[in-house]
Protein backbone atom coordinates (compact mmCIF):
# COMPACT_ATOMS: atom_id res chain seq x y z
CA UNK A 1 0.00 0.00 0.00
CA UNK A 2 1.19 3.51 -0.68
CA UNK A 3 1.94 5.54 2.35
CA UNK A 4 2.58 9.09 1.32
CA UNK A 5 1.31 12.40 2.56
CA UNK A 6 -0.18 15.35 0.73
CA UNK A 7 3.17 17.12 1.15
CA UNK A 8 5.01 14.21 -0.49
CA UNK A 9 2.47 14.21 -3.32
CA UNK A 10 3.04 17.94 -3.74
CA UNK A 11 6.82 17.40 -3.87
CA UNK A 12 6.42 14.70 -6.52
CA UNK A 13 4.17 17.01 -8.56
CA UNK A 14 6.81 19.75 -8.42
CA UNK A 15 9.47 17.28 -9.57
CA UNK A 16 7.35 16.09 -12.52
CA UNK A 17 5.62 19.27 -13.66
CA UNK A 18 7.76 22.25 -12.62
CA UNK A 19 10.59 21.66 -15.15
CA UNK A 20 8.04 21.97 -17.99
CA UNK A 21 6.42 25.09 -16.59
CA UNK A 22 3.47 23.06 -15.23
CA UNK A 23 2.36 22.27 -18.78
CA UNK A 24 -0.14 19.37 -18.86
CA UNK A 25 -0.61 19.47 -15.07
CA UNK A 26 -4.05 18.94 -13.54
CA UNK A 27 -5.60 21.93 -11.83
CA UNK A 28 -6.21 19.94 -8.63
CA UNK A 29 -5.24 16.60 -7.15
CA UNK A 30 -6.96 15.10 -4.12
CA UNK A 31 -5.61 12.10 -2.24
CA UNK A 32 -7.96 9.35 -0.99
CA UNK A 33 -6.70 6.17 0.65
CA UNK A 34 -8.93 3.16 1.33
CA UNK A 35 -7.00 0.75 3.50
CA UNK A 36 -10.10 -1.47 3.84
CA UNK A 37 -10.24 -2.15 0.10
CA UNK A 38 -8.72 -5.31 -1.31
CA UNK A 39 -6.08 -4.62 -2.31
CA UNK A 40 -5.65 -1.42 -0.30
CA UNK A 41 -6.02 1.38 -2.82
CA UNK A 42 -4.95 4.99 -3.12
CA UNK A 43 -7.18 7.11 -5.33
CA UNK A 44 -5.69 10.25 -6.82
CA UNK A 45 -8.56 12.41 -8.00
CA UNK A 46 -7.45 15.08 -10.45
CA UNK A 47 -9.31 17.76 -12.36
CA UNK A 48 -8.64 19.08 -15.82
CA UNK A 49 -10.88 22.07 -16.49
CA UNK A 50 -9.25 23.19 -19.76
CA UNK A 51 -8.34 20.08 -21.73
CA UNK A 52 -7.12 16.56 -21.15
CA UNK A 53 -4.60 15.50 -23.78
CA UNK A 54 -2.45 12.46 -24.41
CA UNK A 55 0.49 14.45 -23.04
CA UNK A 56 -1.47 15.12 -19.82
CA UNK A 57 -2.24 11.41 -19.53
CA UNK A 58 1.42 10.50 -20.03
CA UNK A 59 2.49 12.98 -17.34
CA UNK A 60 0.06 11.34 -14.91
CA UNK A 61 1.78 8.04 -15.65
CA UNK A 62 5.18 9.62 -14.94
CA UNK A 63 3.81 10.97 -11.65
CA UNK A 64 2.45 7.53 -10.75
CA UNK A 65 5.87 5.96 -11.37
CA UNK A 66 7.61 8.61 -9.25
CA UNK A 67 5.18 7.95 -6.39
CA UNK A 68 5.62 4.19 -6.66
CA UNK A 69 9.41 4.48 -6.72
CA UNK A 70 9.42 6.67 -3.64
CA UNK A 71 6.59 5.21 -1.57
CA UNK A 72 5.79 1.61 -2.42
CA UNK A 73 6.44 -0.50 -5.47
CA UNK A 74 3.50 -2.84 -4.79
CA UNK A 75 0.99 -0.07 -4.28
CA UNK A 76 -2.36 0.13 -6.00
CA UNK A 77 -2.83 3.67 -7.34
CA UNK A 78 -5.98 4.57 -9.27
CA UNK A 79 -6.35 7.84 -11.14
CA UNK A 80 -9.82 9.38 -11.22
CA UNK A 81 -9.95 12.10 -13.85
CA UNK A 82 -12.61 14.79 -13.67
CA UNK A 83 -13.34 17.46 -16.25
CA UNK A 84 -14.48 20.11 -13.80
CA UNK A 85 -13.20 21.79 -10.66
CA UNK A 86 -13.49 19.52 -7.64
CA UNK A 87 -15.14 20.52 -4.39
CA UNK A 88 -13.49 19.18 -1.24
CA UNK A 89 -16.85 18.84 0.54
CA UNK A 90 -18.29 16.64 -2.23
CA UNK A 91 -15.16 14.48 -2.22
CA UNK A 92 -15.35 14.07 1.56
CA UNK A 93 -18.97 12.88 1.32
CA UNK A 94 -17.98 10.51 -1.48
CA UNK A 95 -15.10 9.13 0.60
CA UNK A 96 -17.44 8.45 3.51
CA UNK A 97 -19.92 6.72 1.19
CA UNK A 98 -17.17 4.58 -0.35
CA UNK A 99 -15.86 3.71 3.12
CA UNK A 100 -19.31 2.52 4.18
CA UNK A 101 -19.47 -0.08 1.40
N, C-alpha and C positions, 0 to 999 in steps of 0.2 A: 504494500500500500504506500502511496505517496504520503510523505509527511513534510509538507512545506507550508510556510506561512504566507500571508499576503505580502509581506515585505520581501520575501525571497522570490515570489512571483513577480513583483515589481522590478527587482534587480535583474531577473532573467529577461523580462520585457525590454529593459534598457539595453541589455547586452545584445539582444536580437534586433531591435528596431531602431535604436538611436543612431548607429552608424549610417543608416540609410535615410536619416532625417524623418523617421517615423512613417515613412511611406509604406502603405499596405497594412498599417496597424489598426486593430479594432479600436473603436471609440471607448469601449468599456470592457473590462473583464471582471467577472465575479467568480469566486471560488466556493464551491460546495463539495463537502466530503461526506460520503455515506459509508461509514464503517460497517454498518449492519448489512449492507448489500453483499451478494456473493457473485464474484469476488468484490472485496471492498473497492469502491469506485470514487474517483475524484472527478467532478464535473466542472469544467471551465466554461462558463457562459459568457459569450462575447457578442458585442453588438457592432454591426456595420450599418451606419445610417446613410452613407453615401453610395458606396458600391462594394460588392464582394467579387473579387476577381480571382483568377487562377493564382496570380502572384500572392494575393492575400492568403489563400488557402495554403500555399507552399510555405509561407512564413509561419503560419500556425503549426505546421508540421515541424519546422525548425525549432520553434519554441517548445513544442512537446518533447523533442529529443533532448534539448538543453535541460528541461525539468527532469526527465528520466535519468539523464547522466548524473545530475547533481543530487537527486532526492529519491531514487528508487527504481532500479532497472526493471523490476517485476510489477510495477504499478499499472493500474488500470485507469487511464485518463480518457475521458470522453469530452469532446468539444460539442457545445450546443451553440449554434450560430443563430443570432436573431438579426432581423433587418429593421430594427427600431431601437430607440434608446430604452434602456432597461431601468426599471424602478426597483430600488432595493426592497421596498415594502412588499411588492408583488413577489419578488424572488424569495423573501423570507417566508411568506405564506405557502409558496410552492414547496419550499424545502420541508416545512412542517408536514404538509400533505404527503410528500414522498416518504418522509420518515415514518409516517403512520401506517404505511402499507405493509 
